[in-house]
Amino acid sequence: MTTFLQCGHIAQTTDPDHGDVPCCVMCKPSEATRTPAVEPNLEGRKAKCRECDKTRDSSLELAFFRHQPLRSMDSFFCGCGGWD
């Protein structure tokens, strides 16, 4: 089960300092990195790789996906720079 957070990312881990709640490891620690949000309607939206500008249909399943409702596109990482 995925947990969409207020920071715009899907939770990647849990925070043991806050009762093992789902949290984001990519954003600076804040309440938004631990607070669940309603999953956005991504129909018709595109996401752009933050490294190579490759585009895909927006999906919570994309690696390092971030919903950016105030921008024309969301972001993700396609793996073009490697995974390590």
C-alpha positions in Angstrom: 0.0 0.0 0.0 1.4 3.4 -0.9 0.9 6.5 1.1 0.8 9.9 -0.7 2.2 12.7 1.5 1.6 16.4 1.7 5.1 17.0 0.4 4.0 15.6 -3.0 5.9 12.3 -2.8 5.0 8.7 -2.0 6.3 7.5 1.4 9.5 5.5 1.0 10.1 4.5 4.6 8.7 5.0 8.1 9.9 7.4 10.8 10.8 5.5 14.0 11.0 8.9 15.9 7.3 9.5 15.2 5.7 6.2 15.8 6.8 4.5 12.6 4.5 6.7 10.5 5.1 6.6 6.7 7.5 9.4 5.6 9.5 10.9 2.8 13.3 10.6 2.7 13.8 13.2 -0.1 12.4 16.3 1.6 13.7 18.2 4.6 12.1 16.8 7.7 8.8 18.6 8.4 5.2 17.7 9.2 4.4 17.6 5.5 6.9 14.8 5.0 4.9 12.6 7.4 1.3 13.8 6.9 -0.8 11.7 4.5 -2.8 13.6 1.8 -5.5 12.7 -0.6 -4.0 11.1 -3.7 -4.2 13.5 -6.6 -6.1 13.0 -9.9 -3.2 12.6 -12.3 -5.4 12.1 -15.4 -4.0 14.0 -18.4 -0.8 15.1 -16.5 2.8 14.4 -17.5 5.9 14.0 -15.5 9.4 15.0 -16.6 12.6 13.2 -15.5 14.6 15.7 -13.3 17.8 14.6 -15.0 17.2 14.1 -18.7 13.8 15.7 -19.4 12.2 12.4 -20.6 8.5 12.5 -20.1 5.9 9.9 -19.0 2.3 9.9 -18.0 2.2 11.0 -14.3 1.8 8.0 -12.0 2.4 7.4 -8.3 4.3 4.3 -9.5 7.1 6.3 -11.2 10.4 6.3 -9.2 10.8 9.4 -7.0 7.6 10.8 -8.4 6.6 14.2 -7.1 3.2 15.8 -7.8 3.6 19.5 -8.5 0.1 20.9 -9.0 1.2 24.5 -9.4 3.6 23.6 -12.3 2.7 22.3 -15.7 4.5 19.0 -15.1 5.2 16.6 -12.2 8.7 15.2 -11.8 10.3 11.7 -11.4 13.6 10.0 -12.0 13.8 7.5 -15.0 17.1 5.9 -14.0 19.1 7.6 -16.7 21.9 8.6 -14.3 22.1 5.1 -12.7 20.5 3.8 -9.5 23.5 3.9 -7.1 
